[in-house]
Structures are given as structure tokens and as C-alpha cells.
């Protein structure tokens, strides 16, 4: 047993662990520690073997979306004891892993990526952490009073059955790419997983133009214990579920948020809900501002921030990616393994 001491500590542990000694890795945490473990395993030289080690999660965080999704899929109530028994029973299921890439920067995600309202509430409400889970509801009301909308564009490769969503994009690239180089070891040699390779010429891209209130990309149904963000999401179908709240009045948005408990919000005409194999986000600035963008958050990790006031010396550590350049997500079907109730 190891207690994490700082940000990315779980990633460091997973990257250096002697996996021959263990039958699995259990995270007693929120979703963030599991994500760090996945990234650490995929940074190893023996990543192909390492990523097959089963992962388990005992919910002990703020969100707990992965544990909630696993128990919900098995028809079991959400509780710590049920999550523990699921691990003890030893059933396993495959889990999709998403490569999030910007230029030569890469991050692996297993839960979700958000931009706009949800990311703003999740990250900016940290200043009210003393309120407990009520901080999210409190800050959401604050954001409703001054609803932000973001310019930008979303390009995506739709899953079968969703080919009519959005507008067609003229194909201009014909090369094969995974967008990044591998991690490097102490000798400067490439190691670790570089993400899925895709042939751009074989893909039919489509697009949606902003402004957007929120862009939510889910790999599993629940984003937290009480928010079903992607009701049709499956653990290993090879697709991400996109739920995009388009520009609409603030009180309509509040109504959508109140319907997230059971996923009914996706039926609203204000929401575009569809599945994708790959998706590219081109984030723009906040409507009405010439300088401020939004927050892009993946599994609790702030990937990029469009507000310069949050990156002064002494503030939180530098982010993995820059706000503005396209960020592409591509799904690796069933790459990881997770302990499941059945």
C-alpha cells in the first residue's frame, strides 16, 4: 500500500512498479488517481504487458464516476462495500482508453473530457472546497447568473448511425499519424505507448460550429455519483459519447443540468448527443471577450486554460497543453482492464 503525496505521484508509482509481484492495482480515491495510474502504465517500456494489469477502484473522492458507472452497469447500488466486493470477486472487463493529443503532447483518459460550463464549475469551484460536495451546486448557480458561451469548432469522425450529425468537412490530409512521439527513457530512446495510429484519408470528418455552452466527451455513463453525462456510453465499444450543449438561454441550461441525474438532458433540442471514433476540439474565446477562453479538463486534470490570470507565477503548476491549438481525441478500444462487479 502506498499513499500518494502529491500530484502525479500515482503516475510515478505505476511507471516504476515491479508488476510481476501483483495481480492488480487498486485505487482508493476519486477518478484522478486511476487516470494517473493508466498514464504511468502506458509510459513504461513494457507498456503492452503493463496495461493488461487489472485496475480496481474503491470510491473515496469527490466525483467517483468510474465506480458509479461500474456498479450501475451491474444493477448494484452505489456504495464503498459493493465496490470492494466487486474487486474481491475478481470479474474483469475491458476498458477503452482515449489518447488526448496536442502537437507532441499526449495524455491518456479513461473517464471524460470537458470544455465550457462543466469544466468551469468543476475546476473554478475548488476555491469553495470547504463546502464539500455542495460547492458544485453553489458555483453552478453563480455560473447560471453569468452564463458563459464559447466560440470554436468541433470536428469529429461519427460512429455508425450518426453520420448525419453536423456538416461535412472537406478532407485535406492524407497521411497516417498518431500525432506524438513516445516517451523517452534515461538514454533518450523512445519508450512507452504513442497512441493509436490513424489514416486521415480513410476518415470522414464532420463539424459543428459554436458558440457552445458546454462540450462533454464521456467514455463511461457517469461523470460523478449523481451525474449521468453519457447515458449510452459503454466501457469498451471503441467510441466516445459527445454531449454538446449549444447556445441557449440560461434558464434552459439550468433545466438541462437538473436532468443530468438520469441522463434525460440529452433528449433536449439544446443538446447534440452522438458517438464518435475520433474528435478534434478547436477552442475559441469566450463570447464577448477578446482575451479570455475556457478551461479544458480531462478526468480532473486541467489540460489547458484560456484565462491568463490563472497562470501567474505562484499559481497552480503549468498545464499540459496550450489553449487554442486543436486537441484531438482518438479511442483505443478495450486497451485497459478493470475489475467489474460481473
N, C-alpha and C positions, 0 to 999 in steps of 0.2 A: 504494500500500500504506500502510495506517495501523495502527499498533499501539494497541490500547485501553489506556488508562492507569488507568481507574477504573470502578466500577460504573455501568452505563447509558451509558458512553461510546459504545458501538456504536449505541445508540438515538439519541444526539445526532448522530452522523455520518450515519446513514441519513436522519434528518429534514432535514438541511441539504445533502445531497449533490446536485450537479448531475447528475442521472441521464441527461441527454442524451449524456454523454461515455462511457457504459459499456454493455456488453452483458449484464452480470450482476454480482452481488455474491457474493464467495466468502469464507466464514468459515473460518479456520484456527483451530479452537477446539473446545471441547466444545459442547453444545447451547445453552448460555446465550447466547452471542453471537448466534447465528442468531435466537433469540427476541427479543433486543433490537432487531435489525435489522427484523424484522417489525413490532414495535411502533412503531419510528421511521417506517417507510414509511406505516403507517396513521394516523399523527398529522399527516401532511402535508396541505396544502390540495389537492394534486394526487394524493391517495391512490389514486384509481381507476386512474391510469396507473402510479403508483409500485409498487403491489403486484403488477403484472404483470412487473416486472423479475425474471428468473430468479435464484434463490438457489442457492448451492452450499456444500457443507461438506466440509472436509478434517479428519478426526478428530484432535484434539490435546488432548482434555480427559479428565476422569475418567469420564464416562458414555458419550458417543458413541452414544446411542441412535438418532438420526436416520440417521447414516451406516451403522450396522449394519442398520437396517431397509431402507434403500435397496438395499444390496448383497445382503442376504438375499432380497429380493423378486426379484432378478435371478439368483439362484443363484450368486452370486460370493462367494469368501472375503472375510472382513473384513480389510482392510489399507489403509494410507495410500495406497499406489500405486494400488490399484483405485479408491479414492475419487477420486484425482486424474484417472485416465483417464476415469472417468465424466463428469467435468466437461469434459474436453477433447473427448470425443466429442459433447457438446452435446445429447444427448437430454433431453427435459423431460417432466415430469408435473405434474398439478395436485395441490395440497395443501390439505386442509381447514384452516381457521383457526377456533379456538374463542374466543368472547368470554366472558370471565370478569367478571361484574358484581356489585357490591355497592353498592346505592344509586346515587350518582353517580360511583363509582369503577370504572374499567374497566382490564382487562389482556387482551392477546391471547396465546393459547397455541397452539403447534403440536405439542407432544410429549405432555405428560401433566399431570395434577393429582393430588396425593396428600394424604391426611389419615390420620393414625394411624401405624402401625408404620413404613411405608416412609419417610414424611416425617421421622419422628423419627430414624431411622437415618441418612438422607441428610444432614440438617442438623446434628444434635447430634454426629455423628462428626467434624465439622470440627476439633474440638479435637485429634483424632488424625491430622491430615493428614500429619504427619511419617512415618506408617507406610505411606504410599502407598495403593494400592487395597485393601490388607489391612485398612485402618481400617473398611471397611464390614462385613466378616465379623466382625471383633473386636467392634464395637459391637453388631452383631446378636445375638451370643451374650450380651452384657450385658443387652440388652433381653429376651431369652428368659427369663433368670433372674428378671426382674421385669416380666412381660408387662403392658402397659397395655391397657385397654379403654375405649372412649369412648362415652358416651351421645350420642344425637342422632337425627336422622331424615333420610332421603334421599327426595326426591320427583323423579320423572322422567317423561318422555314416551317410552314404549318405541318402538323401531323395529319394523317389521312382523315378526311371528314371535315377538315377546317380550311380547305383550300380557297374558300371564297371570302375569308376574313381579310379585311384591309384591301390595299391596292397593289397590283403587280409592280415589281421593281425590275427595270431593265438590267440584265446580267452583264457586268463589265469585266469580271475577273475570271480567269480560267485556270488558276494554279492550285496546287494542292498545298495545304498549310495547316499547321496546328498553332501558329502564331507565336510560339515561345521556344526558347532553348531550355534544356534541362537544368536542374540544379547542378552545382559543381562541388566536387569533393576538395580535400586539402591540397591535392596536386593540380587542381584546376581542371580536372577531367569531368565530363558530363556524367551525372548520375541522377536518379530519380525519374519519375514519370513526367513526360512532357505534354500530356493531354491527348485527346483523340485527334487523329488526322482527318481532315475533311477535304473533299474535292469540290471547290466552289462552283465549278462548271456544271456539276450534277445536281445542284440545289436550286429550287425555285423560290426565290425570296419574295416576300410581300411586305407592306409597310402600313403603319398608322402614324398620322401626324398629330402633334399636340395642339393646344396645350392639354396637359394631363394634371389631374389632382393626385393620382397615385398609380404607380406601376408595381405590381406584386407578382413575383415568379416563384411558384411553390413546387417542391419536389415531393412533399407529403401533405396530407389533408390539413393538419392543424399547424398553425404558426405559434400557438400558445395553448394553455389548458382550455381556454374558453373562446378561442377564435378559429373557426374553420375557414381558412382563407381560400383553400383549393379543394372543394368538395369532391371533385372527380379525380384527384391525384392518386396515383398508385406508386408503390415503392420501387418497382423495377420494370416499368413499362417503356423506359427509354425516352420519355418526354417530360418537359416541364409544363406546368399549368400556368397560363398567364391570365391574371385578373387585372384589367386596366380600367380605372375609374376616369372617365372622360370629364371634360369641363362641364360642370353642372352647378346649380345653386347650392349654397352651403347647407341649407336645411335638408335637401335631398341627400347630401353626403352624410349628414348625421343619421338619417334614416338607414342608409346603407350600413354604416358602422354598427348600428343596433341590431342588424340582421346577420352579422358575421358569426354569431354564436353557433348557428346551424348551417351556415353557408348559403342561406337563401338570397343573400345580397347579389349573387352572380346572375340572378334572373332579371335584374333591373335593366331597363333600356339605357341607363347611365353607365353600365358595366359591359366591357367586351371581355368575354371569357372563352379561352381556346387553348389548345395544346400545341406545343412546338418542339421540334428536334433541336433547333438552334435559334438563338435570338441575339440581336445586336442593339444595344441602347446607345443613342446619341443624345445625351442630356443637354438641355439648354438652360437658360437663365429663368429666374422667377418672372412671371408676368408682371410688368410694371417696374422692374428693376433693371438697371444697366450693369450691375456688378454681382448680384447675389444669385447663386444657384442653390441646389438642394443637397441632401445627404444621400449617398448610395451605401446601403448596409446589406451585408450578406452574413446571415447566421449570427447576428450580433456584432460582427466585425465591421467597423466603418472603413469601407474601401476608398471612398473619395468624398470630399466635402467642397461644396461650391461657395462657402461663405468664408472669405479671407480672415474675418475676425476671429475664427476658431483655430487658426494655425500660427498664432504668435508664439514667440519663444516662451517657454514655461507652461504652455498648454499641453494637451494630450499628445502622445507620440505621432510622428509623421504617418500619413496614411499610405496604404499600399499603392494606390492609383491616383491619377490626377483627374479632376473634374473637367469634363468637356470632350476629350477624345473618346471614340466609340469603345464600349466594353462589350465583348462577345461572350455568350454562354453556350456551351455545347455539352450534350449529355452523353455520358458513358453508361450504357445500360448494365445494371447489375454488377458494377465493378467491386463494390464492397459487400460485406456480410454483416448482418446484425441479428442479435438474439431476439426472438419473437415469441409472443405467448403461444402461438400454434402455427 
